Amino acid sequence: MKVLIIGGTGLLGSEAARELIKMGHSVTGMALPPLPEGADIPSRMELILKDCMSLSTDELAAIMKKCGGLVFAAGVDERIEGPAPVYDMFYRYNIAPLQKLLPLAKECGIRQAVICGSYFTYFNRTFPEWDLYKHHPYIRSRVDQAKTALNYADANFAVSILELPYIFGAQKGRKPVWTFLVEMIRKMPVVTVYPKGGTAMITAGQVGQCIASALETGSGGLFPVCTHNMTWKEMLAVFHEYMGMPGRKIITIPDFLFRAYAKKIIKQRKASGYEGGLDMVKFVKVMTYEAFMSDFNAKTLFKTRHDDIKKAIGESVRLSLDVLDKQTDVIDMKGE
């Protein structure tokens, strides 16, 4: 099968391409230029360095008619801030491309599509009392993204949404998601102060395996995937180790102090005319919860191979340190 990956030069897109090629498929990757400097992009992946939204329907159709599978591994996440209402920006990057790509993919005979989504849609279903859709523009965009994508699915066109948790692993030349946390820890004197709670997680390589497997199984639907769960304390201990401060003390702050910090962030954003993807005050209940998931889909359904999560965290931390110390040039995620 020939597969078109939107976001093919990104961390997840390149991992998916590597796995698909290993399984005998051919891959075309479409992504915005430039290529991340020094990135390990699969040499056997055909590259088209263009914005899919800038191509005409005919130009895209000429590419898609050669393919049997489509992967959307692009878009922006909750780190990006923008002018209010920030939902408009998330719509532009996370939803509008699917409204263009998916119906055209169906017309061109593509049978399988995989969308890299967020585990926040899983928690939106699991805890309706949290009102995540109402309070958080980013989460609302991800829920709307999944609904939009699944609306195009039918018996001849399977659409699988991978509800991805926090992802570890690094791609040379691209700024890691976790640079902000490494910088935050560095700025704290003597001890690390953090709220209670925890998160589900997965390595970038395992996400690539899930994408490839989802394309091959072709059942479609919503799939929460993770391979590990850690409390924030457990995760921070690994960060400390790779930052050269093993055994550093971690102090858990009470919720009311974390909420006060969140109010400060919102106030700063408003003063600058920007809005975040998450309402940080309302997000306290999520951040301080042990947001764990079952590893059944990743390990049993999609048959991910064992990967060293601590090593993957270390790769993220080391590259983050290089970025902060200006030892490497990287591409950062940007929105408008």
C-alpha positions as CSV (number, residue, x, y, z in Angstrom):
1,M,0.0,0.0,0.0
2,K,1.1,3.5,-0.7
3,V,0.5,5.9,2.2
4,L,0.4,9.7,2.2
5,I,1.5,11.2,5.5
6,I,0.6,14.9,6.2
7,G,3.3,16.0,8.6
8,G,5.7,13.4,7.3
9,T,8.8,15.2,8.5
10,G,7.6,15.6,12.0
11,L,8.5,13.4,15.0
12,L,5.4,11.2,14.7
13,G,5.1,11.3,10.9
14,S,8.7,10.2,10.4
15,E,8.3,7.4,12.9
16,A,5.2,6.2,11.2
17,A,7.0,6.4,7.8
18,R,9.9,4.3,9.1
19,E,7.5,1.7,10.5
20,L,5.4,1.5,7.3
21,I,8.5,1.2,5.1
22,K,9.7,-1.6,7.3
23,M,6.4,-3.4,6.8
24,G,6.8,-3.2,3.0
25,H,4.6,-0.1,2.3
26,S,5.7,2.9,0.3
27,V,5.3,6.4,1.8
28,T,5.0,9.9,0.5
29,G,5.4,12.6,3.2
30,M,4.0,16.1,2.8
31,A,5.1,18.8,5.2
32,L,6.0,22.4,5.5
33,P,9.6,23.4,4.7
34,P,12.2,23.5,6.0
35,L,13.4,20.1,6.9
36,P,14.6,20.0,10.6
37,E,18.4,20.2,10.4
38,G,20.0,16.8,11.0
39,A,16.7,15.0,11.5
40,D,16.6,11.3,10.8
41,I,14.1,11.3,8.0
42,P,13.6,7.9,6.3
43,S,15.6,8.0,3.0
44,R,13.0,5.9,1.2
45,M,10.2,8.3,1.9
46,E,9.2,10.5,-1.0
47,L,9.0,14.1,0.2
48,I,6.7,16.9,-0.9
49,L,7.7,20.1,1.0
50,K,4.4,22.0,0.6
51,D,1.4,23.1,2.7
52,C,-1.4,20.8,1.8
53,M,-3.8,23.7,2.3
54,S,-2.1,25.6,-0.5
55,L,-2.5,22.9,-3.1
56,S,-5.5,22.8,-5.3
57,T,-8.0,19.9,-5.3
58,D,-6.6,18.7,-8.6
59,E,-3.0,18.8,-7.3
60,L,-3.9,16.8,-4.2
61,A,-6.0,14.4,-6.1
62,A,-3.1,13.6,-8.4
63,I,-1.1,12.5,-5.3
64,M,-4.0,10.7,-3.5
65,K,-5.1,8.6,-6.5
66,K,-1.8,6.7,-6.1
67,C,-2.5,6.0,-2.4
68,G,-4.5,3.5,-0.3
69,G,-3.8,5.1,3.1
70,L,-3.8,8.6,4.6
71,V,-2.2,9.8,7.9
72,F,-2.7,13.2,9.4
73,A,0.2,13.8,11.8
74,A,0.1,17.5,11.7
75,G,-1.7,20.3,13.5
76,V,-0.9,22.2,16.7
77,D,-1.2,21.4,20.4
78,E,-2.2,23.1,23.6
79,R,1.2,24.8,24.0
80,I,0.3,27.4,21.3
81,E,-1.2,30.7,22.3
82,G,-3.0,33.1,20.0
83,P,-5.3,36.1,19.8
84,A,-8.7,35.5,21.3
85,P,-10.8,33.6,20.3
86,V,-7.9,31.1,20.1
87,Y,-10.3,28.3,19.0
88,D,-10.2,29.9,15.5
89,M,-6.5,29.1,15.3
90,F,-7.0,25.5,16.5
91,Y,-9.8,25.1,13.9
92,R,-7.5,26.3,11.2
93,Y,-4.7,23.8,11.9
94,N,-6.5,20.8,13.4
95,I,-9.9,20.7,11.7
96,A,-9.9,22.7,8.4
97,P,-7.3,20.4,6.8
98,L,-9.4,17.3,7.5
99,Q,-12.4,19.0,5.9
100,K,-10.3,19.4,2.7
101,L,-8.4,16.1,2.8
102,L,-10.9,13.4,4.0
103,P,-13.7,13.9,1.4
104,L,-11.1,14.1,-1.4
105,A,-9.4,11.0,-0.1
106,K,-12.7,9.1,-0.3
107,E,-13.2,10.3,-3.8
108,C,-9.7,9.1,-4.8
109,G,-10.3,5.6,-3.5
110,I,-8.3,5.8,-0.3
111,R,-9.7,3.2,2.1
112,Q,-7.9,3.9,5.4
113,A,-7.2,7.1,7.3
114,V,-5.5,7.6,10.7
115,I,-5.6,10.9,12.6
116,C,-3.2,11.7,15.4
117,G,-5.5,13.1,18.1
118,S,-5.3,13.8,21.8
119,Y,-6.1,11.8,24.9
120,F,-8.1,14.8,26.1
121,T,-10.9,13.6,23.9
122,Y,-10.9,10.3,25.9
123,F,-11.1,12.2,29.2
124,N,-13.8,14.4,27.8
125,R,-15.9,11.2,27.3
126,T,-14.9,9.6,30.5
127,F,-15.4,12.6,32.8
128,P,-18.3,14.7,31.4
129,E,-18.6,16.5,34.7
130,W,-15.3,18.2,34.1
131,D,-16.8,20.1,31.2
132,L,-13.6,20.0,29.3
133,Y,-15.3,20.8,26.0
134,K,-16.8,23.9,27.4
135,H,-13.8,25.4,29.2
136,H,-10.8,24.5,27.0
137,P,-10.6,25.7,23.4
138,Y,-7.8,23.2,22.6
139,I,-9.8,20.3,23.9
140,R,-12.9,21.5,22.1
141,S,-10.9,21.6,18.9
142,R,-9.8,18.0,19.4
143,V,-13.3,16.8,20.1
144,D,-14.6,18.6,17.0
145,Q,-11.7,17.3,15.0
146,A,-12.6,13.7,15.9
147,K,-16.3,14.3,15.2
148,T,-15.4,15.9,11.9
149,A,-13.2,13.0,10.8
150,L,-15.5,10.2,11.9
151,N,-18.4,11.9,10.0
152,Y,-16.6,11.0,6.8
153,A,-16.2,7.3,7.7
154,D,-18.3,4.6,6.1
155,A,-18.1,1.0,5.1
156,N,-15.5,1.8,2.4
157,F,-13.5,4.4,4.3
158,A,-12.2,3.5,7.8
159,V,-11.1,6.5,9.9
160,S,-9.1,5.7,13.1
161,I,-8.5,8.5,15.7
162,L,-5.5,7.7,17.9
163,E,-6.1,9.5,21.3
164,L,-2.5,10.1,22.1
165,P,-1.1,11.0,25.6
166,Y,2.1,12.7,26.4
167,I,4.8,11.5,23.9
168,F,8.5,11.1,24.6
169,G,11.4,10.9,22.2
170,A,13.3,13.5,20.2
171,Q,13.9,14.5,16.7
172,K,17.1,16.4,16.0
173,G,16.4,19.9,14.6
174,R,12.9,20.1,16.2
175,K,12.2,21.7,19.5
176,P,10.9,19.1,22.0
177,V,7.5,19.7,23.7
178,W,9.3,19.3,27.1
179,T,11.7,22.2,26.8
180,F,9.4,24.4,28.9
181,L,9.5,21.9,31.8
182,V,13.3,21.5,31.7
183,E,13.6,25.3,31.8
184,M,11.1,25.5,34.7
185,I,13.0,23.0,36.7
186,R,16.3,24.8,36.1
187,K,14.8,28.0,37.4
188,M,13.7,26.4,40.7
189,P,16.3,26.7,43.4
190,V,17.3,23.6,45.3
191,V,14.0,21.6,45.0
192,T,11.4,21.0,42.3
193,V,7.9,22.2,43.2
194,Y,5.0,20.5,41.3
195,P,1.4,19.5,41.8
196,K,0.1,16.0,42.6
197,G,-1.2,13.9,39.8
198,G,0.2,12.0,36.8
199,T,-0.2,11.1,33.2
200,A,-0.3,8.4,30.6
201,M,2.6,8.4,28.1
202,I,4.0,6.6,25.1
203,T,7.2,6.8,23.1
204,A,7.4,8.4,19.6
205,G,8.5,5.1,18.1
206,Q,5.4,3.3,19.6
207,V,3.1,5.9,18.2
208,G,4.6,5.2,14.8
209,Q,3.8,1.5,15.3
210,C,0.3,2.3,16.3
211,I,-0.3,4.4,13.2
212,A,1.1,1.7,10.9
213,S,-1.0,-1.0,12.6
214,A,-4.2,1.1,12.6
215,L,-3.7,1.5,8.8
216,E,-3.4,-2.2,8.3
217,T,-6.2,-3.3,10.6
218,G,-8.5,-0.7,9.2
219,S,-11.4,-1.1,11.7
220,G,-11.8,2.6,12.4
221,G,-13.0,4.4,15.5
222,L,-11.6,6.1,18.6
223,F,-8.5,4.5,20.2
224,P,-7.0,5.7,23.4
225,V,-3.4,4.5,23.3
226,C,-0.6,4.5,25.9
227,T,2.1,2.2,27.0
228,H,3.1,3.6,30.4
229,N,1.5,5.6,33.3
230,M,3.6,7.7,35.7
231,T,2.8,10.0,38.6
232,W,4.4,13.5,38.1
233,K,6.9,12.6,40.9
234,E,8.0,9.5,39.0
235,M,8.3,11.4,35.8
236,L,10.2,14.3,37.4
237,A,12.7,11.9,39.0
238,V,13.6,10.7,35.5
239,F,13.9,14.3,34.3
240,H,16.2,15.1,37.3
241,E,18.4,12.1,36.4
242,Y,19.0,13.2,32.8
243,M,19.4,16.9,33.9
244,G,22.4,15.8,36.1
245,M,20.5,16.2,39.4
246,P,19.6,12.7,40.5
247,G,17.8,12.4,43.8
248,R,16.7,16.1,43.7
249,K,13.8,16.7,46.2
250,I,10.3,17.1,44.8
251,I,7.7,19.0,46.9
252,T,4.1,18.5,46.1
253,I,2.2,21.8,46.3
254,P,-1.4,22.0,47.4
255,D,-4.1,22.6,44.8
256,F,-4.9,26.2,46.0
257,L,-1.3,27.3,45.3
258,F,-1.3,25.7,41.9
259,R,-4.6,27.5,41.2
260,A,-3.1,30.8,42.2
261,Y,-0.3,30.2,39.8
262,A,-2.8,29.4,37.1
263,K,-4.6,32.7,37.7
264,K,-1.4,34.5,37.3
265,I,-0.8,32.9,33.9
266,I,-4.3,33.8,32.7
267,K,-3.8,37.4,33.8
268,Q,-0.5,37.7,31.9
269,R,-2.1,36.3,28.8
270,K,-5.0,38.7,28.9
271,A,-2.6,41.6,29.4
272,S,-0.8,40.6,26.2
273,G,-4.1,40.1,24.3
274,Y,-3.5,36.4,23.9
275,E,-5.5,33.3,25.0
276,G,-4.2,29.8,25.8
277,G,-5.7,26.5,24.6
278,L,-6.4,25.5,28.1
279,D,-8.1,27.5,30.9
280,M,-5.4,27.0,33.4
281,V,-7.6,27.5,36.4
282,K,-10.2,25.0,35.2
283,F,-7.3,22.7,34.1
284,V,-6.1,22.3,37.7
285,K,-8.5,19.4,38.3
286,V,-7.1,17.6,35.3
287,M,-3.4,18.4,36.1
288,T,-3.8,17.2,39.6
289,Y,-5.6,14.0,38.6
290,E,-3.7,10.7,37.8
291,A,-4.7,10.8,34.1
292,F,-3.9,7.2,33.4
293,M,-5.2,4.9,30.6
294,S,-5.2,1.3,29.8
295,D,-2.4,0.0,27.6
296,F,-4.6,-2.6,25.9
297,N,-5.0,-0.8,22.5
298,A,-1.4,0.0,22.1
299,K,0.1,-3.3,23.3
300,T,-2.6,-5.8,22.4
301,L,-4.6,-4.4,19.5
302,F,-1.8,-2.5,17.7
303,K,1.0,-4.8,19.0
304,T,3.5,-2.1,19.9
305,R,7.0,-3.4,20.7
306,H,8.7,-2.8,24.0
307,D,10.5,0.5,24.2
308,D,12.4,2.1,27.1
309,I,10.3,5.0,28.3
310,K,13.0,6.3,30.5
311,K,15.4,6.4,27.6
312,A,12.8,8.3,25.5
313,I,12.3,10.8,28.3
314,G,16.1,11.2,28.4
315,E,16.2,11.9,24.7
316,S,13.6,14.7,25.2
317,V,15.5,16.1,28.1
318,R,18.9,16.1,26.5
319,L,17.7,17.9,23.4
320,S,15.8,20.4,25.5
321,L,19.0,21.2,27.4
322,D,20.8,21.7,24.1
323,V,18.1,24.0,22.9
324,L,18.2,26.0,26.1
325,D,22.0,26.2,26.0
326,K,21.8,27.3,22.3
327,Q,23.9,24.2,21.3
328,T,21.6,23.4,18.4
329,D,19.3,25.0,15.9
330,V,15.7,23.8,16.0
331,I,12.3,24.4,14.4
332,D,9.6,25.4,16.8
333,M,5.8,24.8,16.5
334,K,4.1,28.0,15.4
335,G,0.5,29.1,15.1
336,E,-1.2,32.4,14.2
